[in-house]
Structure formats: structure tokens, C-alpha cells
Amino acid sequence: MRLLAVSVFLATLLASALGTVDTFIVSEAPIAKANLLANIGPSGSKSQGAKAGVVIASPSTTNPNYLYTWTRDSSLVFKLLIDQYTNGVDTSLRGQIDNFVAAEAVLQQVSNPSGSVSSGGLGEPKFNIDETAFTGAWGRPQRDGPALRSTALITYANWLIKNGNTSYAQNTIWPIIKLDLDYVAGNWNQSTFDLWEEVSSSSFFTTAVQHASLRAGSALATTLGQTSVVSNYNTQAANLLCFLQSYWNPGGGYITANTGGGRSGKDANTVLTSIHTFDASAGCDVTTFQPCSDKALANLLVYVNSFRSVYSINSGLGTNVAAATGRYPEDSYQGGNPWYLTTLAVAEQLYDALIVWNKQGNLTVTATSQPFFSLFQSGIATGTFTSTSTTFTSLTSAIKTYADGFVNVVAQYTPSNGGLAEQYSRSTGAPLSAVDLTWSYASALSAFAARDGFVPASWGAAGLTLPSSCQSNSGGGGGGSSGATVAVTFNVQATTVFGENIYITGSVSALQNWSPDNSIILSAANYPTWSATINLPASTTIQYKYIRKFNGAVTWESDPNMQITTPASGTFTESDTWR
């Protein structure tokens, strides 16, 4: 009996040494994988009625009804499965992936309330699981779906080409990818509902995944000899990269998730962007907001801290201790609770950052990221610390522990059967909302893989620089004025209601020639000041007006037109008030 007691004691010590994260991953990973596959038709145990390759969001049919297939969710799920298959983690997935390819080819062609395949239908967010159109009222269009689907399929196509199956990549997969990328290139600067399906404006997540998809798509097109599309994809990718910078809020030190007003802008949208556009070859690149970039780390700190006083289950936690996080602090959906996938996303961003720091053998603390690093070393100075320094070792160790803490939060509030719902209670931690959310399971498997050092295929983020001249998109053609230009920043004070946005148009092509449909959306990062920086012809008198868009209605400023004369060179700022 004494020997048994000693054995139990030693086993307890071993479990403690392994830590909650290790033991949780060992038990949860196979459950998450099985439950994810159960939600894919036609043979998934919880997806009866779903066609082959169709991912149901959740088997829940009441409060809420998620028995639909979302392009965004499905693409993120299959990106995970494609990564597992192409990296040899699970070679049994080939049939599932080919079913997904076939299902998405069908869904692209289904006419729906957003239009047909050639008139906007690719922006339709969700469909019935039998591959028919969902025709009820919804937040549409959502323009991230085509970008995410094409990114998943590009990863698969690249693997096929590398492994001697170019014909399938060329003849079956490329036509699907091209439809999606042409849609992205032609519609990236149009309003979209965000990934939470609530705000119609521009979305950081959407802009970033669109940018990544065009970069990866351009490279694949070149490989396949589809050179006619490369120039346009590259042009619009450069424009997207320019626009991506406008979401950064320097005064608040975080990324504003949406240009639409009515919220603080602190949102899991931004953390999800960081992990779903992770490209380890780009290091800590700040222009693409890589996970270890100073802006992404500063943003992570602001995002996490915004929930510390919102959820009672976070009560009493220190600022350097992991906390439950949700979509955004003002959230009221289903009571406004933390989500499993958003909490796991924080851990994954930090694991991704650790991968890069360890790979490059150093980390850099800037004035922007200093508050984040100060969580782990009070009074830390700016500078670069190599892997041979005690500062590097202590910081990376502390950050790993911090990242593990977010997985521990999820472990704490995961029921004994390992099932992951959409949310968990802000007051008790009990699972809430849709049961067996497929995206929750995918997020768990993705975070676990990042902790284990998994690096996804590069999409081309390395070595990118901002172009000297940024143009707005006018239907996919790019273009703009020739000759000298100056960067003009328009600031306008305008109070809006939730979902309403401010745009600008004017008398030159760079201002869309008075077109309300193609007018340029302004950023609300510093609301109630709306801003946009646009390259305009130098030494030119230009007339313009601001317009409001809300629920399809367009409201112009009162007459007369506004007017400026641009300088011969340099930059110019115009500050206005809506009238």
C-alpha cells in the first residue's frame, strides 16, 4: 500500500510537471479532430443531410440555428485539414479535401440573394447544407469568404503540383481559385459585413486575407502559366497593402477592426487576422501585421485587457495573467460572452511569435511593443535582444507561459466530454450558444499545432514594401492619374449611427469622378474624425464632397462643393466638418 501511495504521488508530480496544457492537449486534440470531422458531410455523424464536402457550422438548430454552411468557416476548417494532409500529419484526409473542392465548385455557381457567380454571388456568406441558396434576410455581402477559400485551395494546388498532379490543379482547382481571386481583385474596396456579420464597412480581417490571397494567387498563376491575371492581382494586392495600414490607431496603440463607427474597434477580428495571415518567412514584418510585429503585439495587449473588467470570471487576475476573451468588449450576442476560438487565437498568435523569435535568434522591443513586453519584465528598454542573452531567454519563457495560460483558460471551461461550444459563460464559464462549433474545434487544433512549432506554407509576405503611390480600386481595374502626385489626407468630423459610414468622391479619377457607387470609404479609427489618405494630382484644383451610406441609402453633403488646390509636391492635410 505504501508503494502504491508513493507511485500515485509520483504520478501526480509528473502530471503537475507536464502542466495542464500538455495534459489537456493530449485529451482534447483527438476529441476536437473527431468532432470536427463529424460536422462534414456526407458521412459525419452530426452532419446528416449535408452534401459531400459541406461543413456544417454546428449541429445546433435552435437558439441559435447554425445548421448551415458558411464559406468563411468552411474555408478555415479545410485550410487546417489541408495543412494536416500536405504536411503528412493525416494522410487519410485526401477524400475529404477532394469532396470540399467539388462542393465549393458547386456552391460558387448557385445563384443567391447576393447575385450570380458573375454578379456578386461569391460574396454570399452562407448556404443550406444541401448546396441550395439561403434566401432569408442576412448581413450580406461578406467578402472574406472568396479570399479564404482561394487561400485554402492554393495551398492544396501547390502541393499537388509539387507532387506531380499539375493537371488536377490546373483543370479542376484553378478555375475555382480564379473566380474567387477575380472577385477579390474587383471588389476589395467595396463595403462588406465583418466576420461577425454585424458591421457593414471595411474590415481589417477581410482586407488582410484578401491581400494574402492575391499574393499567393499571383504566384500560383505564374506557376500555372496563367500570366494574364498576374498584373491585376499584383496591382490590387499593393493597393490592399496600402489600405491595410489605415486600420492602425496610433493614439490608442491598437488595430481598429472595422471602419464602421459605434464601437471601440478593439476586436478579436485583429488577432484572428494575425494568425490567419501568419507567414514565418516574413519574420516580424509590421506592414503585414505579422504575429511578432510590434503593432500586432501592442494590439494583442489592448485587446486582451479590454475584457479584464467585462467578464466576472476574469475578476482578480493580474495583467500578466491570461484571461478569457471574446469578440469585442461591447458584445451582447447571446449575452456577450467569451468564445473558445477567440481565447485560443491569443495563444496561437503568441506561439507563432515564439516560432519566429526562436528561428531568427532575436527579438526586438520598440516603443510600440514596449507595453506588451513590460508585462514580463518591468522597465524593459527598447532594443534587440539575441537568443544568447538572459533577457531573450526570460522573455520567451514568460511569454510561452502566458500563451499557455490562454489554453489553460479554455481547458478550465471545457466540459469533461471535450465538447467545444461557441461561447462559455462570462460569469460561470459554462458552455453556451451553439454546441459543437466546427470553428471552435479547428481553432483548438490550430493552436495546438502552433504550440508544437507548426509553420504554414508561405503566402508571399516576405520582402514586401509599401508602394510609393496607393490607388483606390474602381471595380478591379486599378489605374489612377499620371504625372506627379501628392498624398492628401482628408479628415472630416462626422457623427454617425451604428452601421453608417462616411465616403468621399470628387472631380478627378483618384476620387472616382463623382461616383457614389465607387466612392472611397474613410477610416473611423479616430472617430468622430473620419480619415483617408489619397494620392491626388499635384498642382491641381480639385472639388469633392463627403457622402454618407447607411442601409443602402446615400446622403450627400449640402452644396456648394468643397475645393482644394494641391501643392506641387510633398503632402497635404485638409480638415473639414460634415455639413
Stockholm file with secondary structure:
# STOCKHOLM 1.0

chainA/1-579         MRLLAVSVFLATLLASALGTVDTFIVSEAPIAKANLLANIGPSGSKSQGAKAGVVIASPSTTNPNYLYTWTRDSSLVFKLLIDQYTNGVDTSLRGQIDNFVAAEAVLQQVSNPSGSVSSGGLGEPKFNIDETAFTGAWGRPQRDGPALRSTALITYANWLIKNGNTSYAQNTIWPIIKLDLDYVAGNWNQSTFDLWEEVSSSSFFTTAVQHASLRAGSALATTLGQTSVVSNYNTQAANLLCFLQSYWNPGGGYITANTGGGRSGKDANTVLTSIHTFDASAGCDVTTFQPCSDKALANLLVYVNSFRSVYSINSGLGTNVAAATGRYPEDSYQGGNPWYLTTLAVAEQLYDALIVWNKQGNLTVTATSQPFFSLFQSGIATGTFTSTSTTFTSLTSAIKTYADGFVNVVAQYTPSNGGLAEQYSRSTGAPLSAVDLTWSYASALSAFAARDGFVPASWGAAGLTLPSSCQSNSGGGGGGSSGATVAVTFNVQATTVFGENIYITGSVSALQNWSPDNSIILSAANYPTWSATINLPASTTIQYKYIRKFNGAVTWESDPNMQITTPASGTFTESDTWR
#=GR chainA/1-579 SS CHHHHHHHHHHHHHHHHHHHHHHHHHHHHHHHHHHHHHTBTTTCTTCTTCCTTCBCSCSCBSSSBCCSEEHHHHHHHHHHHHHHHHTTSCGGGHHHHHHHHHHHHHHHTCCBTTBCTTTTGGGCCEECTTSCBCCSCCCCCCTTHHHHHHHHHHHHHHHHHHTTCHHHIIIIIHHHHHHHHHHHHHHTTSCEECTTSCCEECBHHHHHHHHHHHHHHHHHHHHTTCGGGHHHHHHHHHHHHHHHGGGEETTTTEECSBSSSSSCCCCHHHHHHHHHTCCGGGTTCTTTTCTTSHHHHHHHHHHHHTTTTTCGGGTTCCTTSCCCCBSCTTCCGGGTCBBHHHHHHHHHHHHHHHHHHHHHTEEEECTTTHHHHTTTSTTCCSEEEETTSHHHHHHHHHHHHHHHHHHHHHHHTSCTTCCCCSEECTTTCCEESSSSCHHHHHHHHHHHHHHTTCCCCCCSCTTCCCCSSCCCCSSSCCCCCCSCEEEEEEEEECCCCTTCEEEEEESSGGGGGGCSTTCEECEEEETTEEEEEEEEETTCEEEEEEEEEETTEEEECCSSCEEEECCSSSEEEEEEECC
#=GC SS_cons         CHHHHHHHHHHHHHHHHHHHHHHHHHHHHHHHHHHHHHTBTTTCTTCTTCCTTCBCSCSCBSSSBCCSEEHHHHHHHHHHHHHHHHTTSCGGGHHHHHHHHHHHHHHHTCCBTTBCTTTTGGGCCEECTTSCBCCSCCCCCCTTHHHHHHHHHHHHHHHHHHTTCHHHIIIIIHHHHHHHHHHHHHHTTSCEECTTSCCEECBHHHHHHHHHHHHHHHHHHHHTTCGGGHHHHHHHHHHHHHHHGGGEETTTTEECSBSSSSSCCCCHHHHHHHHHTCCGGGTTCTTTTCTTSHHHHHHHHHHHHTTTTTCGGGTTCCTTSCCCCBSCTTCCGGGTCBBHHHHHHHHHHHHHHHHHHHHHTEEEECTTTHHHHTTTSTTCCSEEEETTSHHHHHHHHHHHHHHHHHHHHHHHTSCTTCCCCSEECTTTCCEESSSSCHHHHHHHHHHHHHHTTCCCCCCSCTTCCCCSSCCCCSSSCCCCCCSCEEEEEEEEECCCCTTCEEEEEESSGGGGGGCSTTCEECEEEETTEEEEEEEEETTCEEEEEEEEEETTEEEECCSSCEEEECCSSSEEEEEEECC
//
